């Protein structure tokens, strides 16, 4: 059964939503005729603008009276981009990995790109706020709970991820063992083809995404994913149930919002703005600055609007009252 795709009108609305420059506003026919170099340039720009204008966030799990994450492409388009016969979303909402990456995968399929969705095991060294944790301890990987996309251009496969949150690879990353690539300023990412320490089969290798924040620092694992194993919508439905309902998943008890920062000329991602629970910070050019601790819901709602351009309705704001993720007193 073919996957859903978006219409030409919807693609235009998505381009508006991510403020894609006019010269990159690709028609499906144009994409199919473009050279591999031009397709990669387009993909790189599309990923950059999606990261910077569609935030990684789990607000529906905390500011909704009926928490539910719907992964159908039509529902995601209406939530993040535009409701039927409406204007491009003024709420500036996004979603977590399976939402943002399903949206992008559907856009790419609509343009004729070859896309395969995969799932990753997140590393114990990758903290939600983008910091590296447990670097001196034993590295472990959690169960499959992350979604990413593999896009093939010519003979080269690329990891394309717009839904990991802080510490994400911000450009298409070739699936080449040991290939290093610049990421945020001063930061590098790479993929290694290797086995996990906890694996019993020495031949059971996976791709391991690693990051370091400066050339002198050690590499830290972000997540790993299998080679040429396609995960289907039914697989992500199972994962989505865990990440949106299980108390064992931090998404269900911690508010997380991440927005990447675009350079003035739009040519690169230069940093990230991060909110985790009551902590707010930004990281630019390798420097992290804490912006304070939020003490109540009013301060967090204000921070969402000021730093992430997300405006919650009064009904949404009241939905968090009494939850463990609420800040301050009711």
N, C-alpha and C positions, 0 to 999 in steps of 0.2 A: 504494500500500500504506500503510495507516494506521500512524502511529508508535505504539510501545508506550506504555502508560499505567500508572499505579499504582492499586492498589485503595484503597478507603476505609481499610482497615486500614493499608496502607502509608503513606498520607498522614498518618494519626495518628502512626505511628512517626517519620516525618520531622519532624512538628511537635514531637514529644518531643526528637528529636535536636538541633533548633535552639532548644529552649526557648521556643517561640512562646507568648505569653500566651494564656490561654484564650479571651478575647473575639475573637481573630483566627483561631481554629481552624475554618477554613472547610470546609464540606461542598460537594461539587460543585454540588448544587442551590442552595445559598445563594449561591455565587459567580455563578451564571448569572442570579440574580434581583437581585443587588446593583446599586446605582446606580454610575455611572461614578466619582463621588467616593469611594464606599466601596471600589470595586475598586482605585483608585489607592492609597488608604490601606493596604489589605491588601497590595498589591504592594510598597509602600515598606517596610512592616514585615517582610515575608517576606525581602526582599533584605537588610535590615539584620541580621536574626538569622542568615541564612545566612552572610553575611560574617564575623560575629563568632564563630560556633560551628563552621563548616566551614572549616578552614584551606586556604589555597593552598599546595600542597607537591608536591614531586617525589620523595619518599622511595623510591617503588617502583623508581626507576631506580638507586638506590645501595644500598639495604638489602634486596635481594631476590636470591636465587640464580638466578632466572629472570625478569629484568626484563621486564615487559610491562604496557602500559597498555590495558585493555579498556574501550571506550567504550559497550558495550551497557548500556542503562538498568538491566537486572536485575543485571548485574555491579557497576555503580556503586552501586546500592542496597545490595547485600550488603557492599561494601567500606566505604562511608561511613556507612550508616544501621543496617542490621540484617540478619543472616543468617537464613535460613528457620527459623522456630520458635525464634528466639533473642531475646535482649534487645537493646535499642537499643545500638549500638556503644559499647563502653567504651574503645576505642583512640583515639577522637576524631580519626580520620584524615580527610583531605580528598583533594584532587587538584589537578592543574593545570587550565588554562582549559577544555579540552575535557571534562574529567571533571565539574568543578563546574557548568559551564554546561549540560551535557547533563542532569545530575541536576535542576537547577532547571527547565529547559525541560520536562522530562517531568512534574514536579510541576504546573507551570502548565497544560500541556495536559490533565492529568488533572482539573483544576478548571474546564476549559472556557475558558481564556484563549486568545486568538489570538496565537500565538507564531511568529516566523520567526527561524531561526538564521542568522547571518552570520559573515563572517570579516574579520579586520583585519590590516593591515600595521603592525607596531610601529615606533615612531619611534626614531631614533638618540639622541634627547634623553631617552628614558625608561630609566633604569637599573633593574636588578632590585631594588635596595635602596630604591627610591622617590625617590632623589636625581635632580635634573635634571643631565644631562651634555651637553656639546657645545653649550651654549646660544649660544656665540659663534662656533661653527663652522657648516659647511654642513649644513643639515637634510636627512636622507634617511630613507626608509622601507624596511624590509626586506620580504621576500616574505610572502605570506599564511601566517600561522602561528598566529593568535589566533582564538578563538571568542567571540562575544558573542550576545546575544539581543535581538530587537526585539519588544516587546509592544505591541499596539494596544488602546487603551481608548477607545471612542467613535470619534472621528475623529483622535485624537492617537496618534502612534507614540512609544514611549519606548525608549531604550537601557537595557538592564538587564544588568549584567555582575557576576558573582560570582566571576570567575576570572582577573583580571589580576594579582593580587598587590598589591604596594605601589604607591600612586599611582592606585588605581582610583576611578571615580565610585561613590559609596556610596548614591546614591538614583536612582530612575528619572529619566532625563534626556530631556526632549522633543527630538525631532528638529526643531529650529527654528534656523535660521541666526542665530548671534550670541547666542542665549539663554544668559545666565549664571546659575549656580546655586551656592549654598553647598555645600560638601562637608565635609571635616574642618574643625574650628575654624580660622578665619583663611584657609582655602583655598577657592578657587573653581574650577569647571569650566565649560566651554562647548563647544558644537559649532559649527564653521564649515563652510559648504558652499563648497568651493573646489577648485581643481586643485592638483596637486603640481608642484613645481618641475621634477621629472624627467620629467613627462608630455609627450608630443609633441602630444597632442590637447588644445587649450585648452578644449574643451567636455566633457572627461572629468572631471567633478567628482566628489568624494567627500565624505563627512562626516569631518571631522577633529576628534577629541576633544583638547581642550587643557586644561591645568591651570596654575594659579599658586598659590604657597604663601602669598602675601600680596598685598594690593591694590596695593602699590608695585612688585611684581616683574613682569617680563615674562611673557607666556604662553609655555608650552612644549608642544610636541605630544606626545601620549601614543600614539595610534594612529589610523589612518584606516580607513574601511570604505565599501563601495559602497552606493548607495541601491536598495532594492527588488530586490536580488539574493540569492536564497535559496541557501544552501549546504546540501547534503544530507549524510546520514551517510557516504556514499561519499567525499565531498570531505574530510570531517574524518578519515576513515581514512587518506587519503594524507598529510595534514598531521601526523597523530599519528605516523605512521611516521618522518617527519623529526625531529620534536621529541623523540622517545624513543630514536632510534638514531644520528642523525648527530652526528659529532664537531664539526661546524660549529655545532651548537646548544648553548648554554651549559647547558641542562638536563642534558645527558648527562655533564658533568664538574663540575658545581657543585650542592651541596645548597642548596635554597631553600625556606624556610618563612615564610609571612606569616599573621598572625592579627590581625584588626581588634578594637578594644577598644570595648566598649559602656559608655555612661554608667550610673551607678547606677540611675537611674529607667528605663533601657531606651529612652529616647526618641531617642537619637542615637548615631552613631559618633563617638568622640572622639579616636581615634588608631590606631596600628598597631604591632605587635611584629614585627620582621623579623630573620630569620637568613639570611645568604648566605655559604656556605662556612664560614669560621671567625669571621665578624663578626656580632655580635649588637647590636641597638639597638632603641629604641622612639622613636616620634614622637607627641607629644601636644600639642595646642594650639599647633601651629607650632614647637614646640621639640624638637630631636633630641638624645637622650642615648645615647652609646655605652656599652654594658654590658660591653665587654671583648672580648678575642680568645681564642677557644677553641684549645687547643694539642693536644688529643688526642680520640680517639673517646669516651672515658669522659665528658669534659666536655661534648661535644656531645649525647650521649645524655641526660645529666642536664639539660641546657638544654632539650631537647625536652620532657621531662616537666615541668619546673618552669615554663617560660614558655608552652608550647603545649599542655600536657596530653596529649602524645602519648607512649605507652609502647611501645617496641620490644621484641619478644621476643629472647631470646638468639640464636636462629637468624637473625633479621633483623640484629641487631648484627654478627654474624660475617660476613655476606654482603659487607660493604664492604671486608673485609681484602684488601689488595693492589690495590685500585682507586686510580686517580689522585685521586679525591675524598676518600679517607681522610685523616683528620687524625692526625699523629704517626706513631710507629712501630707495626708490627703487634704 
